Amino acid sequence: MSKTQDRAKFCSQMQLLSVSEVADILGITQRHVYRLIANGQIIAPIKIVRSFRFRRSDIELWISMDCPSRKKFEASKKGVKK
């Protein structure tokens, strides 16, 4: 199995979304997702090699919270876990 196939299988098992998939869910461009990442306006992505991935559950929670900034999301997420 190639590294690309291994990565795809891992992402599938972990329910990780690509920037493209997140863009589709949000109805915006991939470039806009990268801008949101850079400005801290979207949840922190997971960096795998040279690509960003997002946990599906975190994206769904972030959307249900009306898309707060990364800082607010992380603070409220910590409060939920306690």
Buried (B, 14 or more C-beta within 10 A) or exposed (E): EEEEEEBBEEBEEEBBBBBEBBBEBBEEEBEBBBEBBEEEBBBBBBEBEEBBBBBBEBBEBBEEEEBBBBEEBEEEBEEEEE
